[in-house]
């Protein structure tokens, strides 16, 4: 009896060894068979995966969910970047050519910034995304300069939208004022400075103001005036 049990063990081990290649062959053949019966073979593939690798089905579902979420985020980012680039290209107001130096904010005071830079008076000031933020109004002898933010008393700023011109007003948020009441501009129209620097886009169609002779509209995609780094032309 004891010898018979010993002789039976090698047979069982051989059966397991023979079964493993069969399972692997079936696993490799599943993709070709999936076209014929995708639902049933998908369940069989999951069952075999769980048999060979514990938690295979659960981990595969989790990876697919993460992959779908990443693709969705990339799609949203691509759409936003493409829209911004198209608007900037439309008016030739991409990141402008020339020599630009990064300028760190040393101090803030009302509508003015003290910057660590060596630019001359009148040099334009851009935020890190290339949008117009103001201009240098005074240079000091210690490698710093004073810059006035766009729309302040020291940097009144005109805005060009299509064939019409208005005036930037930031007293209640970024707005383009003084447009002709019958300008007929649409939301999304790009707005630049007379020098071609990006100011933003119309967030809405211009509406007539109290006088009835001129119109105004809110702006979007405007400069980040809270940035700690700006760029100054030199």
One Martini backbone bead per residue (centre of mass of N, CA, C, O) as a GRO file, in nm:
protein
  234
    1UNK     BB    1   0.059   0.062  -0.022
    2UNK     BB    2   0.294   0.258   0.010
    3UNK     BB    3   0.409   0.216  -0.278
    4UNK     BB    4   0.159   0.306  -0.437
    5UNK     BB    5   0.166   0.606  -0.338
    6UNK     BB    6   0.446   0.674  -0.445
    7UNK     BB    7   0.381   0.616  -0.751
    8UNK     BB    8   0.148   0.840  -0.778
    9UNK     BB    9   0.293   1.117  -0.753
   10UNK     BB   10   0.438   1.155  -1.027
   11UNK     BB   11   0.177   1.165  -1.192
   12UNK     BB   12   0.061   1.423  -1.072
   13UNK     BB   13   0.297   1.609  -1.150
   14UNK     BB   14   0.278   1.560  -1.457
   15UNK     BB   15  -0.004   1.678  -1.491
   16UNK     BB   16   0.066   1.966  -1.408
   17UNK     BB   17   0.288   2.016  -1.617
   18UNK     BB   18   0.095   1.965  -1.863
   19UNK     BB   19  -0.123   2.189  -1.794
   20UNK     BB   20   0.038   2.453  -1.820
   21UNK     BB   21   0.076   2.469  -2.134
   22UNK     BB   22  -0.226   2.466  -2.195
   23UNK     BB   23  -0.295   2.730  -2.053
   24UNK     BB   24  -0.098   2.908  -2.214
   25UNK     BB   25  -0.216   2.848  -2.494
   26UNK     BB   26  -0.499   2.955  -2.432
   27UNK     BB   27  -0.412   3.241  -2.359
   28UNK     BB   28  -0.282   3.310  -2.644
   29UNK     BB   29  -0.560   3.242  -2.808
   30UNK     BB   30  -0.776   3.449  -2.712
   31UNK     BB   31  -0.748   3.697  -2.907
   32UNK     BB   32  -0.849   3.529  -3.163
   33UNK     BB   33  -1.129   3.439  -3.026
   34UNK     BB   34  -1.269   3.714  -2.953
   35UNK     BB   35  -1.419   3.775  -3.225
   36UNK     BB   36  -1.638   3.549  -3.187
   37UNK     BB   37  -1.654   3.568  -2.839
   38UNK     BB   38  -1.605   3.824  -2.639
   39UNK     BB   39  -1.759   3.782  -2.369
   40UNK     BB   40  -1.680   3.490  -2.294
   41UNK     BB   41  -1.368   3.526  -2.328
   42UNK     BB   42  -1.335   3.748  -2.120
   43UNK     BB   43  -1.417   3.571  -1.879
   44UNK     BB   44  -1.203   3.353  -1.925
   45UNK     BB   45  -0.957   3.536  -1.905
   46UNK     BB   46  -1.013   3.629  -1.616
   47UNK     BB   47  -1.006   3.348  -1.485
   48UNK     BB   48  -0.715   3.275  -1.572
   49UNK     BB   49  -0.579   3.520  -1.445
   50UNK     BB   50  -0.663   3.453  -1.150
   51UNK     BB   51  -0.519   3.176  -1.147
   52UNK     BB   52  -0.223   3.283  -1.214
   53UNK     BB   53  -0.313   3.587  -1.103
   54UNK     BB   54  -0.385   3.739  -0.843
   55UNK     BB   55  -0.607   4.003  -0.900
   56UNK     BB   56  -0.623   4.060  -1.209
   57UNK     BB   57  -0.906   4.183  -1.265
   58UNK     BB   58  -0.894   4.423  -1.064
   59UNK     BB   59  -0.630   4.555  -1.172
   60UNK     BB   60  -0.725   4.595  -1.464
   61UNK     BB   61  -0.967   4.781  -1.401
   62UNK     BB   62  -0.798   5.003  -1.260
   63UNK     BB   63  -0.612   5.070  -1.502
   64UNK     BB   64  -0.837   5.151  -1.700
   65UNK     BB   65  -0.944   5.388  -1.531
   66UNK     BB   66  -0.682   5.552  -1.520
   67UNK     BB   67  -0.645   5.578  -1.828
   68UNK     BB   68  -0.910   5.730  -1.886
   69UNK     BB   69  -0.848   5.976  -1.704
   70UNK     BB   70  -0.587   6.068  -1.851
   71UNK     BB   71  -0.713   6.109  -2.133
   72UNK     BB   72  -0.912   6.329  -2.042
   73UNK     BB   73  -0.703   6.536  -1.943
   74UNK     BB   74  -0.548   6.564  -2.210
   75UNK     BB   75  -0.786   6.663  -2.380
   76UNK     BB   76  -0.843   6.922  -2.223
   77UNK     BB   77  -0.561   7.048  -2.253
   78UNK     BB   78  -0.547   7.049  -2.562
   79UNK     BB   79  -0.791   7.233  -2.612
   80UNK     BB   80  -0.690   7.481  -2.454
   81UNK     BB   81  -0.420   7.522  -2.606
   82UNK     BB   82  -0.538   7.547  -2.891
   83UNK     BB   83  -0.718   7.793  -2.841
   84UNK     BB   84  -0.498   7.991  -2.749
   85UNK     BB   85  -0.313   7.965  -2.998
   86UNK     BB   86  -0.521   8.058  -3.208
   87UNK     BB   87  -0.571   8.342  -3.096
   88UNK     BB   88  -0.280   8.442  -3.106
   89UNK     BB   89  -0.232   8.391  -3.411
   90UNK     BB   90  -0.459   8.573  -3.524
   91UNK     BB   91  -0.290   8.848  -3.401
   92UNK     BB   92   0.019   8.804  -3.349
   93UNK     BB   93   0.024   8.735  -3.001
   94UNK     BB   94   0.251   8.592  -2.914
   95UNK     BB   95   0.540   8.537  -2.814
   96UNK     BB   96   0.750   8.777  -2.841
   97UNK     BB   97   0.998   8.911  -2.987
   98UNK     BB   98   1.309   8.924  -2.836
   99UNK     BB   99   1.440   9.064  -2.540
  100UNK     BB  100   1.399   8.890  -2.228
  101UNK     BB  101   1.362   8.950  -1.877
  102UNK     BB  102   1.356   8.840  -1.573
  103UNK     BB  103   1.133   8.966  -1.303
  104UNK     BB  104   1.142   9.019  -0.977
  105UNK     BB  105   0.949   9.071  -0.703
  106UNK     BB  106   1.011   9.304  -0.439
  107UNK     BB  107   0.751   9.502  -0.458
  108UNK     BB  108   0.431   9.637  -0.341
  109UNK     BB  109   0.217   9.926  -0.466
  110UNK     BB  110  -0.066   9.895  -0.558
  111UNK     BB  111  -0.010   9.968  -0.911
  112UNK     BB  112   0.290   9.875  -0.823
  113UNK     BB  113   0.630   9.760  -0.910
  114UNK     BB  114   0.920   9.613  -0.784
  115UNK     BB  115   1.201   9.528  -0.986
  116UNK     BB  116   1.449   9.293  -1.092
  117UNK     BB  117   1.600   9.513  -1.320
  118UNK     BB  118   1.733   9.686  -1.648
  119UNK     BB  119   1.520   9.848  -1.769
  120UNK     BB  120   1.361  10.078  -1.948
  121UNK     BB  121   1.164  10.322  -1.994
  122UNK     BB  122   0.866  10.170  -2.141
  123UNK     BB  123   0.882   9.884  -2.092
  124UNK     BB  124   0.736   9.599  -2.126
  125UNK     BB  125   0.499   9.387  -1.941
  126UNK     BB  126   0.498   9.036  -1.869
  127UNK     BB  127   0.376   8.750  -1.814
  128UNK     BB  128   0.449   8.410  -1.820
  129UNK     BB  129   0.226   8.398  -2.083
  130UNK     BB  130   0.251   8.688  -2.250
  131UNK     BB  131   0.084   8.901  -2.102
  132UNK     BB  132  -0.020   9.206  -2.049
  133UNK     BB  133   0.077   9.418  -1.742
  134UNK     BB  134   0.273   9.665  -1.836
  135UNK     BB  135   0.521   9.924  -1.731
  136UNK     BB  136   0.802  10.100  -1.728
  137UNK     BB  137   0.872  10.419  -1.537
  138UNK     BB  138   1.138  10.341  -1.359
  139UNK     BB  139   1.489  10.377  -1.288
  140UNK     BB  140   1.745  10.243  -1.103
  141UNK     BB  141   2.086  10.205  -0.963
  142UNK     BB  142   2.008   9.887  -0.834
  143UNK     BB  143   1.864   9.687  -1.041
  144UNK     BB  144   1.589   9.849  -1.045
  145UNK     BB  145   1.227   9.888  -1.100
  146UNK     BB  146   0.934  10.065  -1.202
  147UNK     BB  147   0.596   9.936  -1.232
  148UNK     BB  148   0.301   9.969  -1.413
  149UNK     BB  149  -0.008   9.871  -1.427
  150UNK     BB  150  -0.254   9.798  -1.612
  151UNK     BB  151  -0.496  10.062  -1.590
  152UNK     BB  152  -0.351  10.286  -1.471
  153UNK     BB  153  -0.248  10.608  -1.443
  154UNK     BB  154   0.055  10.529  -1.552
  155UNK     BB  155  -0.110  10.294  -1.750
  156UNK     BB  156  -0.279  10.366  -1.993
  157UNK     BB  157  -0.488  10.137  -2.194
  158UNK     BB  158  -0.526  10.023  -2.502
  159UNK     BB  159  -0.778   9.840  -2.704
  160UNK     BB  160  -0.785   9.599  -2.967
  161UNK     BB  161  -1.096   9.515  -3.152
  162UNK     BB  162  -1.050   9.467  -3.436
  163UNK     BB  163  -1.163   9.786  -3.565
  164UNK     BB  164  -1.152   9.860  -3.254
  165UNK     BB  165  -1.137  10.096  -2.977
  166UNK     BB  166  -1.031  10.101  -2.635
  167UNK     BB  167  -1.040  10.098  -2.272
  168UNK     BB  168  -0.878  10.008  -1.998
  169UNK     BB  169  -1.055   9.866  -1.707
  170UNK     BB  170  -0.989   9.776  -1.341
  171UNK     BB  171  -1.203   9.866  -1.119
  172UNK     BB  172  -1.409   9.593  -1.202
  173UNK     BB  173  -1.220   9.461  -1.365
  174UNK     BB  174  -1.170   9.348  -1.671
  175UNK     BB  175  -1.219   9.614  -1.916
  176UNK     BB  176  -1.374   9.735  -2.218
  177UNK     BB  177  -1.398  10.067  -2.310
  178UNK     BB  178  -1.532  10.294  -2.552
  179UNK     BB  179  -1.706  10.160  -2.747
  180UNK     BB  180  -1.901  10.134  -2.993
  181UNK     BB  181  -2.234  10.065  -2.981
  182UNK     BB  182  -2.212   9.940  -3.302
  183UNK     BB  183  -1.972   9.720  -3.331
  184UNK     BB  184  -2.050   9.396  -3.316
  185UNK     BB  185  -1.905   9.232  -3.120
  186UNK     BB  186  -1.782   8.925  -3.008
  187UNK     BB  187  -1.737   8.674  -2.829
  188UNK     BB  188  -1.376   8.612  -2.835
  189UNK     BB  189  -1.240   8.858  -2.904
  190UNK     BB  190  -0.944   8.982  -2.964
  191UNK     BB  191  -0.708   9.163  -2.745
  192UNK     BB  192  -0.487   9.442  -2.792
  193UNK     BB  193  -0.235   9.630  -2.813
  194UNK     BB  194  -0.085   9.857  -3.018
  195UNK     BB  195   0.187   9.663  -2.995
  196UNK     BB  196   0.060   9.347  -2.985
  197UNK     BB  197  -0.029   9.276  -2.705
  198UNK     BB  198  -0.179   9.071  -2.488
  199UNK     BB  199  -0.502   9.109  -2.314
  200UNK     BB  200  -0.746   8.931  -2.451
  201UNK     BB  201  -1.095   8.853  -2.428
  202UNK     BB  202  -1.417   8.857  -2.491
  203UNK     BB  203  -1.670   8.751  -2.265
  204UNK     BB  204  -1.862   8.946  -2.435
  205UNK     BB  205  -2.082   9.133  -2.563
  206UNK     BB  206  -2.118   9.445  -2.606
  207UNK     BB  207  -2.254   9.701  -2.391
  208UNK     BB  208  -2.433   9.956  -2.326
  209UNK     BB  209  -2.410  10.230  -2.159
  210UNK     BB  210  -2.548  10.504  -2.007
  211UNK     BB  211  -2.518  10.691  -2.270
  212UNK     BB  212  -2.551  10.504  -2.552
  213UNK     BB  213  -2.266  10.551  -2.723
  214UNK     BB  214  -2.126  10.328  -2.560
  215UNK     BB  215  -1.923  10.036  -2.489
  216UNK     BB  216  -1.885   9.723  -2.295
  217UNK     BB  217  -1.645   9.460  -2.176
  218UNK     BB  218  -1.541   9.179  -2.065
  219UNK     BB  219  -1.243   9.007  -1.971
  220UNK     BB  220  -1.033   8.738  -2.079
  221UNK     BB  221  -0.726   8.618  -2.061
  222UNK     BB  222  -0.546   8.762  -1.848
  223UNK     BB  223  -0.326   8.883  -1.653
  224UNK     BB  224  -0.101   8.789  -1.389
  225UNK     BB  225  -0.060   9.015  -1.125
  226UNK     BB  226   0.035   8.791  -0.891
  227UNK     BB  227   0.300   8.745  -0.980
  228UNK     BB  228   0.661   8.694  -0.914
  229UNK     BB  229   0.702   8.688  -1.234
  230UNK     BB  230   0.841   8.874  -1.500
  231UNK     BB  231   0.866   9.037  -1.828
  232UNK     BB  232   1.131   9.235  -1.977
  233UNK     BB  233   1.224   9.456  -2.206
  234UNK     BB  234   1.580   9.516  -2.363
   0.00000   0.00000   0.00000
